[in-house]
Amino acid sequence: MHAVPSLVSFCFSVWFEPFLKRGQHMSFSTALAAALRHKGLREADIVGGDISSSYISRLLSGQLREPTWPKACEIVDRLGMSLEEFRSLSESD
């Protein structure tokens, strides 16, 4: 039986993978780390609402592969970025 990809995996592939170089794959945690560097923010700067410091830490350390879609959107909002800006980081890194 084949595993059904998660909604986040599907959305990531639709929103972010077209911007990656062929053969290159950027995880959400890699994109998040790049966004934090780009914006000059710390993990603590995007904590609040449904996003805890331990959740961000688990994402960045790879303990959590990918956030749920609502949390991914909240994280991008807390970064002060649009989804377009978030995914464009993969072009420059």
Protein Blocks (a to p, Z undefined) as FASTA:
>chain_A
ZZdddfklmmmmmmmmmmpcehiacdfklmmmmmmmmnopafklmgghjbcfklmmmmmn
opambacfklmmmmmmmnopafklmmmmmmmZZ
